[in-house]
Amino acid sequence: MAKKTPWHSIKSNVYHDDTDCNTGNNIERENLRSGTGGKPKCAECKSLNG
Ligand SMILES: [Zn+2]
């Protein structure tokens, strides 16, 4: 599986935890933070995980 430590964008309301997630991969470096940020999981990551 491509699961990894959660990360999120400070510009988004969701976090990502799958390296195959396009949205998660397109986050610009300056907006990228590690952890969930207390946000819900991204729908794309959910379907990739599930
Ligand atoms: Zn995602």
mmCIF file of the protein (N, C-alpha, C, O) and its ligand, coordinates in Angstrom:
data_MODEL
# 
_entry.id   MODEL 
# 
loop_
_entity.id 
_entity.type 
_entity.pdbx_number_of_molecules 
1 polymer     1 
2 non-polymer 1 
# 
_entity_poly.entity_id                      1 
_entity_poly.type                           'polypeptide(L)' 
_entity_poly.nstd_linkage                   no 
_entity_poly.nstd_monomer                   no 
_entity_poly.pdbx_seq_one_letter_code       MAKKTPWHSIKSNVYHDDTDCNTGNNIERENLRSGTGGKPKCAECKSLNG 
_entity_poly.pdbx_seq_one_letter_code_can   MAKKTPWHSIKSNVYHDDTDCNTGNNIERENLRSGTGGKPKCAECKSLNG 
_entity_poly.pdbx_strand_id                 A 
# 
loop_
_entity_poly_seq.entity_id 
_entity_poly_seq.num 
_entity_poly_seq.mon_id 
_entity_poly_seq.hetero 
1 1  MET n 
1 2  ALA n 
1 3  LYS n 
1 4  LYS n 
1 5  THR n 
1 6  PRO n 
1 7  TRP n 
1 8  HIS n 
1 9  SER n 
1 10 ILE n 
1 11 LYS n 
1 12 SER n 
1 13 ASN n 
1 14 VAL n 
1 15 TYR n 
1 16 HIS n 
1 17 ASP n 
1 18 ASP n 
1 19 THR n 
1 20 ASP n 
1 21 CYS n 
1 22 ASN n 
1 23 THR n 
1 24 GLY n 
1 25 ASN n 
1 26 ASN n 
1 27 ILE n 
1 28 GLU n 
1 29 ARG n 
1 30 GLU n 
1 31 ASN n 
1 32 LEU n 
1 33 ARG n 
1 34 SER n 
1 35 GLY n 
1 36 THR n 
1 37 GLY n 
1 38 GLY n 
1 39 LYS n 
1 40 PRO n 
1 41 LYS n 
1 42 CYS n 
1 43 ALA n 
1 44 GLU n 
1 45 CYS n 
1 46 LYS n 
1 47 SER n 
1 48 LEU n 
1 49 ASN n 
1 50 GLY n 
# 
loop_
_struct_asym.id 
_struct_asym.entity_id 
A 1 
B 2 
# 
loop_
_chem_comp.id 
_chem_comp.type 
_chem_comp.mon_nstd_flag 
ALA 'L-peptide linking' y 
ARG 'L-peptide linking' y 
ASN 'L-peptide linking' y 
ASP 'L-peptide linking' y 
CYS 'L-peptide linking' y 
GLU 'L-peptide linking' y 
GLY 'peptide linking'   y 
HIS 'L-peptide linking' y 
ILE 'L-peptide linking' y 
LEU 'L-peptide linking' y 
LYS 'L-peptide linking' y 
MET 'L-peptide linking' y 
PRO 'L-peptide linking' y 
SER 'L-peptide linking' y 
THR 'L-peptide linking' y 
TRP 'L-peptide linking' y 
TYR 'L-peptide linking' y 
VAL 'L-peptide linking' y 
ZN  non-polymer         . 
# 
_pdbx_entity_nonpoly.entity_id   2 
_pdbx_entity_nonpoly.name        ? 
_pdbx_entity_nonpoly.comp_id     ZN 
# 
_pdbx_nonpoly_scheme.asym_id         B 
_pdbx_nonpoly_scheme.entity_id       2 
_pdbx_nonpoly_scheme.mon_id          ZN 
_pdbx_nonpoly_scheme.ndb_seq_num     1 
_pdbx_nonpoly_scheme.pdb_seq_num     101 
_pdbx_nonpoly_scheme.auth_seq_num    101 
_pdbx_nonpoly_scheme.pdb_mon_id      ZN 
_pdbx_nonpoly_scheme.auth_mon_id     ZN 
_pdbx_nonpoly_scheme.pdb_strand_id   A 
_pdbx_nonpoly_scheme.pdb_ins_code    . 
# 
loop_
_atom_site.group_PDB 
_atom_site.id 
_atom_site.type_symbol 
_atom_site.label_atom_id 
_atom_site.label_alt_id 
_atom_site.label_comp_id 
_atom_site.label_asym_id 
_atom_site.label_entity_id 
_atom_site.label_seq_id 
_atom_site.pdbx_PDB_ins_code 
_atom_site.Cartn_x 
_atom_site.Cartn_y 
_atom_site.Cartn_z 
_atom_site.occupancy 
_atom_site.B_iso_or_equiv 
_atom_site.pdbx_formal_charge 
_atom_site.auth_seq_id 
_atom_site.auth_comp_id 
_atom_site.auth_asym_id 
_atom_site.auth_atom_id 
_atom_site.pdbx_PDB_model_num 
ATOM   1   N  N  . MET A 1 1  ? 0.831   -1.200 0.000  1.00 0.00 ? 1   MET A N  1 
ATOM   2   C  CA . MET A 1 1  ? 0.000   0.000  0.000  1.00 0.00 ? 1   MET A CA 1 
ATOM   3   C  C  . MET A 1 1  ? 0.870   1.256  0.000  1.00 0.00 ? 1   MET A C  1 
ATOM   4   O  O  . MET A 1 1  ? 2.040   1.229  0.383  1.00 0.00 ? 1   MET A O  1 
ATOM   5   N  N  . ALA A 1 2  ? 0.268   2.341  -0.437 1.00 0.00 ? 2   ALA A N  1 
ATOM   6   C  CA . ALA A 1 2  ? 1.001   3.597  -0.535 1.00 0.00 ? 2   ALA A CA 1 
ATOM   7   C  C  . ALA A 1 2  ? 0.689   4.526  0.630  1.00 0.00 ? 2   ALA A C  1 
ATOM   8   O  O  . ALA A 1 2  ? 0.832   5.744  0.527  1.00 0.00 ? 2   ALA A O  1 
ATOM   9   N  N  . LYS A 1 3  ? 0.265   3.936  1.732  1.00 0.00 ? 3   LYS A N  1 
ATOM   10  C  CA . LYS A 1 3  ? -0.052  4.794  2.869  1.00 0.00 ? 3   LYS A CA 1 
ATOM   11  C  C  . LYS A 1 3  ? 1.202   5.359  3.499  1.00 0.00 ? 3   LYS A C  1 
ATOM   12  O  O  . LYS A 1 3  ? 2.241   4.698  3.522  1.00 0.00 ? 3   LYS A O  1 
ATOM   13  N  N  . LYS A 1 4  ? 1.115   6.575  4.011  1.00 0.00 ? 4   LYS A N  1 
ATOM   14  C  CA . LYS A 1 4  ? 2.244   7.143  4.726  1.00 0.00 ? 4   LYS A CA 1 
ATOM   15  C  C  . LYS A 1 4  ? 1.755   8.088  5.805  1.00 0.00 ? 4   LYS A C  1 
ATOM   16  O  O  . LYS A 1 4  ? 0.553   8.209  6.044  1.00 0.00 ? 4   LYS A O  1 
ATOM   17  N  N  . THR A 1 5  ? 2.679   8.744  6.444  1.00 0.00 ? 5   THR A N  1 
ATOM   18  C  CA . THR A 1 5  ? 2.328   9.688  7.496  1.00 0.00 ? 5   THR A CA 1 
ATOM   19  C  C  . THR A 1 5  ? 1.444   10.797 6.933  1.00 0.00 ? 5   THR A C  1 
ATOM   20  O  O  . THR A 1 5  ? 1.725   11.306 5.848  1.00 0.00 ? 5   THR A O  1 
ATOM   21  N  N  . PRO A 1 6  ? 0.389   11.181 7.637  1.00 0.00 ? 6   PRO A N  1 
ATOM   22  C  CA . PRO A 1 6  ? -0.517  12.214 7.132  1.00 0.00 ? 6   PRO A CA 1 
ATOM   23  C  C  . PRO A 1 6  ? 0.184   13.546 6.858  1.00 0.00 ? 6   PRO A C  1 
ATOM   24  O  O  . PRO A 1 6  ? 1.134   13.929 7.541  1.00 0.00 ? 6   PRO A O  1 
ATOM   25  N  N  . TRP A 1 7  ? -0.318  14.231 5.840  1.00 0.00 ? 7   TRP A N  1 
ATOM   26  C  CA . TRP A 1 7  ? 0.130   15.604 5.558  1.00 0.00 ? 7   TRP A CA 1 
ATOM   27  C  C  . TRP A 1 7  ? -1.076  16.392 5.068  1.00 0.00 ? 7   TRP A C  1 
ATOM   28  O  O  . TRP A 1 7  ? -2.096  15.808 4.701  1.00 0.00 ? 7   TRP A O  1 
ATOM   29  N  N  . HIS A 1 8  ? -0.966  17.703 5.061  1.00 0.00 ? 8   HIS A N  1 
ATOM   30  C  CA . HIS A 1 8  ? -2.079  18.529 4.613  1.00 0.00 ? 8   HIS A CA 1 
ATOM   31  C  C  . HIS A 1 8  ? -1.560  19.844 4.069  1.00 0.00 ? 8   HIS A C  1 
ATOM   32  O  O  . HIS A 1 8  ? -0.388  20.187 4.223  1.00 0.00 ? 8   HIS A O  1 
ATOM   33  N  N  . SER A 1 9  ? -2.463  20.574 3.426  1.00 0.00 ? 9   SER A N  1 
ATOM   34  C  CA . SER A 1 9  ? -2.153  21.915 2.947  1.00 0.00 ? 9   SER A CA 1 
ATOM   35  C  C  . SER A 1 9  ? -2.841  22.925 3.852  1.00 0.00 ? 9   SER A C  1 
ATOM   36  O  O  . SER A 1 9  ? -3.988  22.725 4.251  1.00 0.00 ? 9   SER A O  1 
ATOM   37  N  N  . ILE A 1 10 ? -2.160  23.989 4.170  1.00 0.00 ? 10  ILE A N  1 
ATOM   38  C  CA . ILE A 1 10 ? -2.772  25.031 4.991  1.00 0.00 ? 10  ILE A CA 1 
ATOM   39  C  C  . ILE A 1 10 ? -3.879  25.742 4.213  1.00 0.00 ? 10  ILE A C  1 
ATOM   40  O  O  . ILE A 1 10 ? -4.652  26.505 4.793  1.00 0.00 ? 10  ILE A O  1 
ATOM   41  N  N  . LYS A 1 11 ? -3.960  25.497 2.906  1.00 0.00 ? 11  LYS A N  1 
ATOM   42  C  CA . LYS A 1 11 ? -4.998  26.110 2.073  1.00 0.00 ? 11  LYS A CA 1 
ATOM   43  C  C  . LYS A 1 11 ? -6.208  25.196 1.897  1.00 0.00 ? 11  LYS A C  1 
ATOM   44  O  O  . LYS A 1 11 ? -7.190  25.583 1.264  1.00 0.00 ? 11  LYS A O  1 
ATOM   45  N  N  . SER A 1 12 ? -6.141  23.989 2.452  1.00 0.00 ? 12  SER A N  1 
ATOM   46  C  CA . SER A 1 12 ? -7.200  23.009 2.240  1.00 0.00 ? 12  SER A CA 1 
ATOM   47  C  C  . SER A 1 12 ? -7.841  22.606 3.550  1.00 0.00 ? 12  SER A C  1 
ATOM   48  O  O  . SER A 1 12 ? -7.252  22.788 4.615  1.00 0.00 ? 12  SER A O  1 
ATOM   49  N  N  . ASN A 1 13 ? -9.059  22.052 3.480  1.00 0.00 ? 13  ASN A N  1 
ATOM   50  C  CA . ASN A 1 13 ? -9.781  21.649 4.674  1.00 0.00 ? 13  ASN A CA 1 
ATOM   51  C  C  . ASN A 1 13 ? -9.686  20.158 4.946  1.00 0.00 ? 13  ASN A C  1 
ATOM   52  O  O  . ASN A 1 13 ? -10.399 19.638 5.805  1.00 0.00 ? 13  ASN A O  1 
ATOM   53  N  N  . VAL A 1 14 ? -8.816  19.466 4.226  1.00 0.00 ? 14  VAL A N  1 
ATOM   54  C  CA . VAL A 1 14 ? -8.667  18.027 4.411  1.00 0.00 ? 14  VAL A CA 1 
ATOM   55  C  C  . VAL A 1 14 ? -7.191  17.653 4.532  1.00 0.00 ? 14  VAL A C  1 
ATOM   56  O  O  . VAL A 1 14 ? -6.311  18.431 4.164  1.00 0.00 ? 14  VAL A O  1 
ATOM   57  N  N  . TYR A 1 15 ? -6.931  16.445 5.056  1.00 0.00 ? 15  TYR A N  1 
ATOM   58  C  CA . TYR A 1 15 ? -5.550  15.941 5.059  1.00 0.00 ? 15  TYR A CA 1 
ATOM   59  C  C  . TYR A 1 15 ? -5.443  14.738 4.136  1.00 0.00 ? 15  TYR A C  1 
ATOM   60  O  O  . TYR A 1 15 ? -6.453  14.158 3.736  1.00 0.00 ? 15  TYR A O  1 
ATOM   61  N  N  . HIS A 1 16 ? -4.226  14.371 3.805  1.00 0.00 ? 16  HIS A N  1 
ATOM   62  C  CA . HIS A 1 16 ? -3.965  13.255 2.900  1.00 0.00 ? 16  HIS A CA 1 
ATOM   63  C  C  . HIS A 1 16 ? -3.053  12.249 3.584  1.00 0.00 ? 16  HIS A C  1 
ATOM   64  O  O  . HIS A 1 16 ? -2.209  12.615 4.403  1.00 0.00 ? 16  HIS A O  1 
ATOM   65  N  N  . ASP A 1 17 ? -3.232  10.966 3.238  1.00 0.00 ? 17  ASP A N  1 
ATOM   66  C  CA . ASP A 1 17 ? -2.320  9.963  3.791  1.00 0.00 ? 17  ASP A CA 1 
ATOM   67  C  C  . ASP A 1 17 ? -2.002  8.872  2.776  1.00 0.00 ? 17  ASP A C  1 
ATOM   68  O  O  . ASP A 1 17 ? -1.562  7.786  3.152  1.00 0.00 ? 17  ASP A O  1 
ATOM   69  N  N  . ASP A 1 18 ? -2.219  9.151  1.496  1.00 0.00 ? 18  ASP A N  1 
ATOM   70  C  CA . ASP A 1 18 ? -1.904  8.175  0.447  1.00 0.00 ? 18  ASP A CA 1 
ATOM   71  C  C  . ASP A 1 18 ? -1.061  8.847  -0.631 1.00 0.00 ? 18  ASP A C  1 
ATOM   72  O  O  . ASP A 1 18 ? -1.456  9.869  -1.192 1.00 0.00 ? 18  ASP A O  1 
ATOM   73  N  N  . THR A 1 19 ? 0.100   8.268  -0.917 1.00 0.00 ? 19  THR A N  1 
ATOM   74  C  CA . THR A 1 19 ? 1.027   8.886  -1.866 1.00 0.00 ? 19  THR A CA 1 
ATOM   75  C  C  . THR A 1 19 ? 0.512   8.850  -3.299 1.00 0.00 ? 19  THR A C  1 
ATOM   76  O  O  . THR A 1 19 ? 1.083   9.509  -4.169 1.00 0.00 ? 19  THR A O  1 
ATOM   77  N  N  . ASP A 1 20 ? -0.570  8.086  -3.570 1.00 0.00 ? 20  ASP A N  1 
ATOM   78  C  CA . ASP A 1 20 ? -1.152  8.059  -4.909 1.00 0.00 ? 20  ASP A CA 1 
ATOM   79  C  C  . ASP A 1 20 ? -2.208  9.137  -5.120 1.00 0.00 ? 20  ASP A C  1 
ATOM   80  O  O  . ASP A 1 20 ? -2.762  9.261  -6.212 1.00 0.00 ? 20  ASP A O  1 
ATOM   81  N  N  . CYS A 1 21 ? -2.488  9.916  -4.078 1.00 0.00 ? 21  CYS A N  1 
ATOM   82  C  CA . CYS A 1 21 ? -3.523  10.949 -4.177 1.00 0.00 ? 21  CYS A CA 1 
ATOM   83  C  C  . CYS A 1 21 ? -3.021  12.136 -5.000 1.00 0.00 ? 21  CYS A C  1 
ATOM   84  O  O  . CYS A 1 21 ? -2.035  12.777 -4.636 1.00 0.00 ? 21  CYS A O  1 
ATOM   85  N  N  . ASN A 1 22 ? -3.702  12.424 -6.107 1.00 0.00 ? 22  ASN A N  1 
ATOM   86  C  CA . ASN A 1 22 ? -3.295  13.534 -6.971 1.00 0.00 ? 22  ASN A CA 1 
ATOM   87  C  C  . ASN A 1 22 ? -3.355  14.875 -6.250 1.00 0.00 ? 22  ASN A C  1 
ATOM   88  O  O  . ASN A 1 22 ? -2.429  15.683 -6.329 1.00 0.00 ? 22  ASN A O  1 
ATOM   89  N  N  . THR A 1 23 ? -4.456  15.094 -5.550 1.00 0.00 ? 23  THR A N  1 
ATOM   90  C  CA . THR A 1 23 ? -4.615  16.350 -4.825 1.00 0.00 ? 23  THR A CA 1 
ATOM   91  C  C  . THR A 1 23 ? -3.503  16.514 -3.799 1.00 0.00 ? 23  THR A C  1 
ATOM   92  O  O  . THR A 1 23 ? -2.901  17.582 -3.681 1.00 0.00 ? 23  THR A O  1 
ATOM   93  N  N  . GLY A 1 24 ? -3.241  15.450 -3.064 1.00 0.00 ? 24  GLY A N  1 
ATOM   94  C  CA . GLY A 1 24 ? -2.191  15.496 -2.048 1.00 0.00 ? 24  GLY A CA 1 
ATOM   95  C  C  . GLY A 1 24 ? -0.820  15.747 -2.645 1.00 0.00 ? 24  GLY A C  1 
ATOM   96  O  O  . GLY A 1 24 ? 0.013   16.427 -2.046 1.00 0.00 ? 24  GLY A O  1 
ATOM   97  N  N  . ASN A 1 25 ? -0.586  15.190 -3.839 1.00 0.00 ? 25  ASN A N  1 
ATOM   98  C  CA . ASN A 1 25 ? 0.710   15.357 -4.488 1.00 0.00 ? 25  ASN A CA 1 
ATOM   99  C  C  . ASN A 1 25 ? 0.886   16.726 -5.114 1.00 0.00 ? 25  ASN A C  1 
ATOM   100 O  O  . ASN A 1 25 ? 2.008   17.147 -5.396 1.00 0.00 ? 25  ASN A O  1 
ATOM   101 N  N  . ASN A 1 26 ? -0.226  17.425 -5.333 1.00 0.00 ? 26  ASN A N  1 
ATOM   102 C  CA . ASN A 1 26 ? -0.153  18.724 -5.999 1.00 0.00 ? 26  ASN A CA 1 
ATOM   103 C  C  . ASN A 1 26 ? -0.045  19.899 -5.036 1.00 0.00 ? 26  ASN A C  1 
ATOM   104 O  O  . ASN A 1 26 ? -0.027  21.054 -5.460 1.00 0.00 ? 26  ASN A O  1 
ATOM   105 N  N  . ILE A 1 27 ? 0.025   19.608 -3.755 1.00 0.00 ? 27  ILE A N  1 
ATOM   106 C  CA . ILE A 1 27 ? 0.164   20.683 -2.773 1.00 0.00 ? 27  ILE A CA 1 
ATOM   107 C  C  . ILE A 1 27 ? 1.523   21.359 -2.953 1.00 0.00 ? 27  ILE A C  1 
ATOM   108 O  O  . ILE A 1 27 ? 2.554   20.691 -3.027 1.00 0.00 ? 27  ILE A O  1 
ATOM   109 N  N  . GLU A 1 28 ? 1.511   22.669 -3.019 1.00 0.00 ? 28  GLU A N  1 
ATOM   110 C  CA . GLU A 1 28 ? 2.769   23.398 -3.167 1.00 0.00 ? 28  GLU A CA 1 
ATOM   111 C  C  . GLU A 1 28 ? 3.560   23.346 -1.870 1.00 0.00 ? 28  GLU A C  1 
ATOM   112 O  O  . GLU A 1 28 ? 2.997   23.391 -0.776 1.00 0.00 ? 28  GLU A O  1 
ATOM   113 N  N  . ARG A 1 29 ? 4.873   23.251 -2.014 1.00 0.00 ? 29  ARG A N  1 
ATOM   114 C  CA . ARG A 1 29 ? 5.777   23.083 -0.873 1.00 0.00 ? 29  ARG A CA 1 
ATOM   115 C  C  . ARG A 1 29 ? 5.510   24.096 0.233  1.00 0.00 ? 29  ARG A C  1 
ATOM   116 O  O  . ARG A 1 29 ? 5.533   23.758 1.416  1.00 0.00 ? 29  ARG A O  1 
ATOM   117 N  N  . GLU A 1 30 ? 5.258   25.331 -0.159 1.00 0.00 ? 30  GLU A N  1 
ATOM   118 C  CA . GLU A 1 30 ? 5.103   26.386 0.841  1.00 0.00 ? 30  GLU A CA 1 
ATOM   119 C  C  . GLU A 1 30 ? 3.834   26.212 1.667  1.00 0.00 ? 30  GLU A C  1 
ATOM   120 O  O  . GLU A 1 30 ? 3.727   26.754 2.767  1.00 0.00 ? 30  GLU A O  1 
ATOM   121 N  N  . ASN A 1 31 ? 2.853   25.440 1.128  1.00 0.00 ? 31  ASN A N  1 
ATOM   122 C  CA . ASN A 1 31 ? 1.596   25.230 1.842  1.00 0.00 ? 31  ASN A CA 1 
ATOM   123 C  C  . ASN A 1 31 ? 1.550   23.886 2.560  1.00 0.00 ? 31  ASN A C  1 
ATOM   124 O  O  . ASN A 1 31 ? 0.587   23.588 3.267  1.00 0.00 ? 31  ASN A O  1 
ATOM   125 N  N  . LEU A 1 32 ? 2.587   23.080 2.380  1.00 0.00 ? 32  LEU A N  1 
ATOM   126 C  CA . LEU A 1 32 ? 2.597   21.722 2.893  1.00 0.00 ? 32  LEU A CA 1 
ATOM   127 C  C  . LEU A 1 32 ? 2.998   21.681 4.364  1.00 0.00 ? 32  LEU A C  1 
ATOM   128 O  O  . LEU A 1 32 ? 3.984   22.291 4.777  1.00 0.00 ? 32  LEU A O  1 
ATOM   129 N  N  . ARG A 1 33 ? 2.194   20.933 5.154  1.00 0.00 ? 33  ARG A N  1 
ATOM   130 C  CA . ARG A 1 33 ? 2.510   20.721 6.564  1.00 0.00 ? 33  ARG A CA 1 
ATOM   131 C  C  . ARG A 1 33 ? 2.327   19.250 6.873  1.00 0.00 ? 33  ARG A C  1 
ATOM   132 O  O  . ARG A 1 33 ? 1.521   18.581 6.226  1.00 0.00 ? 33  ARG A O  1 
ATOM   133 N  N  . SER A 1 34 ? 3.064   18.727 7.855  1.00 0.00 ? 34  SER A N  1 
ATOM   134 C  CA . SER A 1 34 ? 2.866   17.345 8.244  1.00 0.00 ? 34  SER A CA 1 
ATOM   135 C  C  . SER A 1 34 ? 1.763   17.241 9.283  1.00 0.00 ? 34  SER A C  1 
ATOM   136 O  O  . SER A 1 34 ? 1.442   18.214 9.966  1.00 0.00 ? 34  SER A O  1 
ATOM   137 N  N  . GLY A 1 35 ? 1.179   16.034 9.397  1.00 0.00 ? 35  GLY A N  1 
ATOM   138 C  CA . GLY A 1 35 ? 0.092   15.809 10.336 1.00 0.00 ? 35  GLY A CA 1 
ATOM   139 C  C  . GLY A 1 35 ? -1.263  16.030 9.698  1.00 0.00 ? 35  GLY A C  1 
ATOM   140 O  O  . GLY A 1 35 ? -1.350  16.415 8.532  1.00 0.00 ? 35  GLY A O  1 
ATOM   141 N  N  . THR A 1 36 ? -2.319  15.789 10.456 1.00 0.00 ? 36  THR A N  1 
ATOM   142 C  CA . THR A 1 36 ? -3.670  15.907 9.912  1.00 0.00 ? 36  THR A CA 1 
ATOM   143 C  C  . THR A 1 36 ? -4.197  17.329 9.999  1.00 0.00 ? 36  THR A C  1 
ATOM   144 O  O  . THR A 1 36 ? -5.151  17.669 9.299  1.00 0.00 ? 36  THR A O  1 
ATOM   145 N  N  . GLY A 1 37 ? -3.611  18.158 10.828 1.00 0.00 ? 37  GLY A N  1 
ATOM   146 C  CA . GLY A 1 37 ? -4.092  19.512 11.007 1.00 0.00 ? 37  GLY A CA 1 
ATOM   147 C  C  . GLY A 1 37 ? -5.473  19.560 11.642 1.00 0.00 ? 37  GLY A C  1 
ATOM   148 O  O  . GLY A 1 37 ? -6.125  20.604 11.632 1.00 0.00 ? 37  GLY A O  1 
ATOM   149 N  N  . GLY A 1 38 ? -5.931  18.425 12.201 1.00 0.00 ? 38  GLY A N  1 
ATOM   150 C  CA . GLY A 1 38 ? -7.257  18.357 12.804 1.00 0.00 ? 38  GLY A CA 1 
ATOM   151 C  C  . GLY A 1 38 ? -8.374  18.368 11.771 1.00 0.00 ? 38  GLY A C  1 
ATOM   152 O  O  . GLY A 1 38 ? -9.530  18.638 12.096 1.00 0.00 ? 38  GLY A O  1 
ATOM   153 N  N  . LYS A 1 39 ? -8.016  18.069 10.507 1.00 0.00 ? 39  LYS A N  1 
ATOM   154 C  CA . LYS A 1 39 ? -8.991  18.089 9.406  1.00 0.00 ? 39  LYS A CA 1 
ATOM   155 C  C  . LYS A 1 39 ? -9.451  16.676 9.096  1.00 0.00 ? 39  LYS A C  1 
ATOM   156 O  O  . LYS A 1 39 ? -8.787  15.712 9.476  1.00 0.00 ? 39  LYS A O  1 
ATOM   157 N  N  . PRO A 1 40 ? -10.596 16.537 8.401  1.00 0.00 ? 40  PRO A N  1 
ATOM   158 C  CA . PRO A 1 40 ? -11.031 15.213 7.955  1.00 0.00 ? 40  PRO A CA 1 
ATOM   159 C  C  . PRO A 1 40 ? -10.179 14.719 6.791  1.00 0.00 ? 40  PRO A C  1 
ATOM   160 O  O  . PRO A 1 40 ? -9.508  15.506 6.124  1.00 0.00 ? 40  PRO A O  1 
ATOM   161 N  N  . LYS A 1 41 ? -10.213 13.392 6.549  1.00 0.00 ? 41  LYS A N  1 
ATOM   162 C  CA . LYS A 1 41 ? -9.417  12.822 5.478  1.00 0.00 ? 41  LYS A CA 1 
ATOM   163 C  C  . LYS A 1 41 ? -10.012 13.147 4.114  1.00 0.00 ? 41  LYS A C  1 
ATOM   164 O  O  . LYS A 1 41 ? -11.231 13.146 3.941  1.00 0.00 ? 41  LYS A O  1 
ATOM   165 N  N  . CYS A 1 42 ? -9.144  13.423 3.153  1.00 0.00 ? 42  CYS A N  1 
ATOM   166 C  CA . CYS A 1 42 ? -9.535  13.702 1.775  1.00 0.00 ? 42  CYS A CA 1 
ATOM   167 C  C  . CYS A 1 42 ? -10.309 12.525 1.159  1.00 0.00 ? 42  CYS A C  1 
ATOM   168 O  O  . CYS A 1 42 ? -9.976  11.367 1.409  1.00 0.00 ? 42  CYS A O  1 
ATOM   169 N  N  . ALA A 1 43 ? -11.328 12.821 0.364  1.00 0.00 ? 43  ALA A N  1 
ATOM   170 C  CA . ALA A 1 43 ? -12.182 11.778 -0.227 1.00 0.00 ? 43  ALA A CA 1 
ATOM   171 C  C  . ALA A 1 43 ? -11.394 10.879 -1.164 1.00 0.00 ? 43  ALA A C  1 
ATOM   172 O  O  . ALA A 1 43 ? -11.650 9.677  -1.236 1.00 0.00 ? 43  ALA A O  1 
ATOM   173 N  N  . GLU A 1 44 ? -10.431 11.457 -1.883 1.00 0.00 ? 44  GLU A N  1 
ATOM   174 C  CA . GLU A 1 44 ? -9.625  10.659 -2.812 1.00 0.00 ? 44  GLU A CA 1 
ATOM   175 C  C  . GLU A 1 44 ? -8.753  9.671  -2.046 1.00 0.00 ? 44  GLU A C  1 
ATOM   176 O  O  . GLU A 1 44 ? -8.632  8.512  -2.444 1.00 0.00 ? 44  GLU A O  1 
ATOM   177 N  N  . CYS A 1 45 ? -8.146  10.119 -0.955 1.00 0.00 ? 45  CYS A N  1 
ATOM   178 C  CA . CYS A 1 45 ? -7.349  9.231  -0.115 1.00 0.00 ? 45  CYS A CA 1 
ATOM   179 C  C  . CYS A 1 45 ? -8.223  8.124  0.459  1.00 0.00 ? 45  CYS A C  1 
ATOM   180 O  O  . CYS A 1 45 ? -7.805  6.969  0.540  1.00 0.00 ? 45  CYS A O  1 
ATOM   181 N  N  . LYS A 1 46 ? -9.430  8.481  0.853  1.00 0.00 ? 46  LYS A N  1 
ATOM   182 C  CA . LYS A 1 46 ? -10.359 7.490  1.411  1.00 0.00 ? 46  LYS A CA 1 
ATOM   183 C  C  . LYS A 1 46 ? -10.619 6.380  0.416  1.00 0.00 ? 46  LYS A C  1 
ATOM   184 O  O  . LYS A 1 46 ? -10.557 5.202  0.765  1.00 0.00 ? 46  LYS A O  1 
ATOM   185 N  N  . SER A 1 47 ? -10.911 6.750  -0.827 1.00 0.00 ? 47  SER A N  1 
ATOM   186 C  CA . SER A 1 47 ? -11.215 5.717  -1.822 1.00 0.00 ? 47  SER A CA 1 
ATOM   187 C  C  . SER A 1 47 ? -9.960  4.938  -2.190 1.00 0.00 ? 47  SER A C  1 
ATOM   188 O  O  . SER A 1 47 ? -10.051 3.747  -2.485 1.00 0.00 ? 47  SER A O  1 
ATOM   189 N  N  . LEU A 1 48 ? -8.797  5.573  -2.180 1.00 0.00 ? 48  LEU A N  1 
ATOM   190 C  CA . LEU A 1 48 ? -7.549  4.865  -2.456 1.00 0.00 ? 48  LEU A CA 1 
ATOM   191 C  C  . LEU A 1 48 ? -7.236  3.873  -1.346 1.00 0.00 ? 48  LEU A C  1 
ATOM   192 O  O  . LEU A 1 48 ? -6.724  2.785  -1.608 1.00 0.00 ? 48  LEU A O  1 
ATOM   193 N  N  . ASN A 1 49 ? -7.537  4.239  -0.130 1.00 0.00 ? 49  ASN A N  1 
ATOM   194 C  CA . ASN A 1 49 ? -7.271  3.379  1.017  1.00 0.00 ? 49  ASN A CA 1 
ATOM   195 C  C  . ASN A 1 49 ? -8.280  2.247  1.126  1.00 0.00 ? 49  ASN A C  1 
ATOM   196 O  O  . ASN A 1 49 ? -7.971  1.152  1.596  1.00 0.00 ? 49  ASN A O  1 
ATOM   197 N  N  . GLY A 1 50 ? -9.498  2.545  0.676  1.00 0.00 ? 50  GLY A N  1 
ATOM   198 C  CA . GLY A 1 50 ? -10.564 1.642  0.975  1.00 0.00 ? 50  GLY A CA 1 
ATOM   199 C  C  . GLY A 1 50 ? -10.840 0.588  -0.060 1.00 0.00 ? 50  GLY A C  1 
ATOM   200 O  O  . GLY A 1 50 ? -11.742 -0.231 0.118  1.00 0.00 ? 50  GLY A O  1 
HETATM 201 ZN ZN . ZN  B 2 .  ? -5.878  12.966 -0.613 1.00 0.00 2 101 ZN  A ZN 1 
# 
